[in-house]
Amino acid sequence: MGYPGYPPYPGYPPPPAAPPRSAADLTISIIFMVLTLVVGAGAAFLGLFSLAFLDYCPPATCSAEGAVTAVMTSVAVAAGIGVIGVVVAIVQLARRKLAWPFAVGTLALCLIVLLFGGVAYYSAVGG
């Protein structure tokens, strides 16, 4: 009659349970991501209006091109940092890892970039 077959393979072990999601981490991350978006929108709005009302710019003490460059560069760099930081924080939340340091760091970096942009604008308009 032949040999008996092999015993059935027990299969793969069940995957490990997903780590619990921290409610505090989720809340803090979402608050800081929303704050980052609000700060970015506010900076873009204020930057546009600071350029729109730059009526008189005497060439000896003021550079309209420098003001435009300062505002556009700082808003663009802050937007890039904001998008990358928010994406990284969302990925960390999806992986159930700590995300709040990335959300807080993103907001801090955006504020620093916008501060330097404001200083550059102020120096360009002769303040």
Buried (B, 14 or more C-beta within 10 A) or exposed (E): EEEEEEEEEEEEEEEEEEEEEBEEBBEBBBBBBEBBBEBBEEBBEBBEEBBEEBEEBEEEEBBEEBBBBBBBBBBEBBBEBBBEBBEBBBEBBEEBEBBBBBBBBBBBBBBEBBEBBBEBBEEBBEE
